[in-house]
Amino acid sequence: MPRDSGPTRRRIVEAAEILFARHGLDVPLQDITRAAGQRNAGAIHYHFGGREGLLRAIVEQHVPVVYARRQALLAAARERPERLSGFARAIVLPITELLNGSPADRAYLQISVELLRDTTSPVTPLLGGEDVQDVVDAVAAARPDLAATALQARTFLVTQMVGMLCAARAARHDRPPRPDGIAPTGLLGPEAFDDHLTAIVAGALAGD
């Protein structure tokens, strides 16, 4: 009977998430192999086909969870379509919940932002965007007075903004809160952070 490769794959993915998040997507594969406790130097190529396959495995593990959460929040927002804050929450919370989730969630948040910066990676398109487009379409249906092209651009821009802000927080998640630059936003607790981001996104959706 062939040996189950599942535990080995999981150990490699877990090690990769931590090292990709800490050191960037170009971290040497041998560092990941070593951190995963693998003696075979070719373990990543054997199980994943290389760096891209490993990144693909990480993305495919998290994207469905984010997608499902955004769809659930969007369904709730559709019940009160006159309140753009519900649609804003559908943008914000799936991202901030990664920030406030497990170490793997926080690592994925950082990895996904790095991938969005790499337009040449074949893994980047796997991040999707269909769920964000669903929010755009729902807002457009609720508010036909809004210019569709501008609404789409603003929604995707603020989604990326929220992702970058949360990834920056994730990078120092275990350190004490501190002011960010010239502003004390780094001192905001999770609930206040969510509320402020939601208000910002709602304003962007409305074009305010």
Disulfide bonds with the S-S distance in Angstrom:
none
